Amino acid sequence: MDVVQAIVYGIVQGITEWLPISSTAHLRIVPALMGWPDPGAGFTAVIQLGTVLAVLIYFWKDLGKALKAWFLSLRGIGRDTPEAKMGWAVFVGTVPIIVLGFLLKDFIKSDQTRSLYVIASTLIGMGVFMLIAEKVGKRTREIGSVEPKDGVVVGLFQCLSLIPGMSRSGSTITGALFAGFDASTAARFSFLLSFPSILAAGLYELYEERSYLQGERLAPTLVATVVSFVVGYASIAFLIRYLQRRGIGVFVGYRIALGLLLLFLVQTGRIEAVDSGIGVERDVPAQARS
């Protein structure tokens, strides 16, 4: 991977991480269209740390208040405050994806799971699910009404994001809409809930891939991570403002159109469903790679 590719990946990651259109899908689709090797699930998870930093800075006050209130509630202080309830919602909502992500890590990284057939199907499927959620959700609740049980509901929806193409923000926003939150609040809740799991996944992959990301691979990874932070911060601000005025319809339409286009390109042989080159170099013993 050269610096130009790293910048492209960083831009794609920054734009698509927080929009409900799946960053994993786009980081798989872009190289397929450009004729580049699939960067892999590990690289994708590591550069997510840039977008994690973006959400940390953007929601610093909200995260800080929720964390402080959560710790105080463990001592029986202020258990019924909105901040404490948010802290518990984030905590209980993070447990399912951490457990499943660890148990299914090999399945998630497999070539078959990252197949463009899978991604095209999940883009379309989650798009339809998002549309249903917007139509049937009451959209009357605001951020101050978050309860721990909302964390369970939205946290289970977040587990869908383990499948490439589902989208973490798409799945959690959908869950929040079903729970009755308005679109803007659903996005804010989604970002807050996603923070611990993305951070954990990024740090875990950084440790797992530490030998692979050394040497000539380190610079492109750092470049992509920095770019994803800058673009990701702008993406968060855009989505919050956009959803305050409009719904998620444009993202639904985009997902379905992209999924159908992807199926057409794969079916007609213009791009391969599975990148046969992914992981080849990494299967070589470390001594042979050095």
Residue pairs with C-beta under 8 A, 6 or more apart in sequence:
1 9
1 36
1 39
1 217
1 220
2 220
3 219
3 220
3 223
5 31
5 36
5 220
6 219
6 220
6 221
6 223
6 224
6 227
7 223
7 224
7 227
8 30
8 34
9 27
9 30
9 39
9 43
9 47
9 224
9 227
9 228
10 47
10 50
10 223
10 224
10 225
10 226
10 227
10 228
10 231
11 227
11 228
11 231
12 23
12 26
12 27
12 30
13 23
13 26
13 27
13 44
13 47
13 48
13 50
13 51
13 224
13 227
13 228
13 231
13 232
14 50
14 51
14 54
14 227
14 228
14 229
14 230
14 231
14 232
14 233
14 234
14 235
15 26
15 231
15 232
15 235
16 22
16 23
16 25
16 26
16 27
16 235
17 23
17 48
17 51
17 168
17 169
17 228
17 232
17 235
18 51
18 54
18 55
18 169
18 191
18 232
18 235
18 236
18 239
19 169
19 235
19 239
19 251
20 126
20 130
20 167
20 169
20 170
20 173
20 174
20 248
20 251
20 255
21 123
21 167
21 170
21 251
21 254
21 255
21 258
22 119
22 122
22 123
22 126
22 164
22 165
22 166
22 167
22 170
22 255
23 44
23 48
23 51
23 167
23 168
24 41
24 44
24 114
24 119
24 164
24 165
24 167
25 119
25 122
25 123
25 164
25 165
25 167
25 258
27 39
27 44
28 38
28 114
28 116
28 119
28 164
29 116
29 119
29 258
29 262
30 36
31 37
31 38
31 39
31 275
32 38
32 116
32 271
32 272
32 275
33 271
37 275
37 277
37 278
38 114
38 275
38 277
38 278
40 109
40 278
40 279
40 282
41 108
41 109
41 114
41 205
42 109
42 205
42 208
42 209
42 212
43 209
43 213
43 221
43 224
45 201
45 202
45 204
45 205
46 202
46 205
46 206
46 209
46 213
46 221
46 225
47 221
47 224
47 225
47 228
48 198
48 201
48 202
48 228
49 199
49 202
49 203
49 206
49 225
50 224
50 225
50 226
50 227
50 228
50 229
50 230
50 232
51 198
51 228
51 229
51 232
51 235
52 195
52 198
52 199
52 202
53 229
54 228
54 229
54 230
54 232
54 233
54 235
54 236
55 191
55 194
55 195
55 232
55 236
56 63
56 195
57 233
58 191
58 233
58 236
58 237
59 188
59 191
59 192
59 195
62 86
62 188
62 192
63 192
63 195
65 83
65 86
66 83
66 84
66 86
66 87
66 90
66 192
67 87
68 83
69 78
69 81
69 83
69 84
69 86
69 87
70 83
70 84
70 87
70 88
70 90
70 91
71 87
72 78
72 84
73 79
73 81
73 84
73 87
73 88
78 84
82 143
82 144
82 145
82 146
85 146
85 147
85 148
86 143
86 146
86 192
88 148
88 151
89 146
89 147
89 148
89 149
89 150
89 151
89 154
89 189
89 193
90 151
90 192
90 193
90 195
90 196
91 151
92 148
92 151
92 152
92 155
93 150
93 151
93 152
93 154
93 155
93 158
93 193
94 155
94 193
94 196
94 197
94 200
95 155
96 155
96 156
96 158
96 159
97 155
97 158
97 159
97 161
97 162
97 197
98 196
98 197
98 200
100 159
100 162
101 108
101 162
101 197
101 201
104 162
107 113
108 162
108 163
108 164
111 274
111 275
111 276
111 278
111 279
112 118
112 274
113 163
113 164
114 164
114 274
114 275
114 278
115 273
115 274
116 262
116 265
116 266
116 271
116 272
116 273
116 274
117 263
117 266
117 273
118 163
118 164
118 165
119 164
119 165
119 259
119 262
120 165
120 258
120 259
120 260
120 262
120 263
120 266
121 165
121 259
122 163
122 164
122 165
122 166
122 259
123 165
123 255
123 256
123 258
123 259
123 262
124 255
124 256
124 259
124 260
125 166
126 160
126 165
126 166
126 167
126 170
126 171
126 174
126 255
127 251
127 252
127 253
127 254
127 255
127 256
127 259
128 252
128 256
129 174
130 170
130 173
130 174
130 177
130 248
130 251
130 252
130 255
131 248
131 249
131 252
133 173
133 174
133 175
133 177
133 178
134 177
134 183
134 247
134 248
134 249
134 252
136 178
137 177
137 178
137 179
137 180
137 181
138 180
139 177
139 180
139 181
139 182
139 183
140 180
140 182
141 179
141 180
141 181
141 182
141 185
142 181
142 182
142 185
143 181
143 185
143 188
143 189
145 181
146 189
150 176
150 179
150 189
151 193
153 175
153 178
153 179
154 172
154 175
154 176
154 179
154 189
154 190
154 193
155 175
155 193
156 175
157 171
157 172
157 174
157 175
157 178
158 168
158 171
158 172
158 175
158 193
158 194
158 197
159 171
160 166
160 171
161 167
161 168
161 170
161 171
161 172
165 259
168 190
168 194
168 197
168 198
169 187
169 190
169 191
169 194
170 251
170 255
172 186
172 189
172 190
172 193
172 194
173 183
173 186
173 187
173 190
173 248
176 185
176 186
176 189
176 190
177 183
177 186
181 189
183 243
183 244
183 247
183 248
184 240
184 243
184 244
186 243
187 239
187 240
187 243
188 240
191 236
206 213
211 286
212 282
213 221
265 271
266 272
266 273
281 289
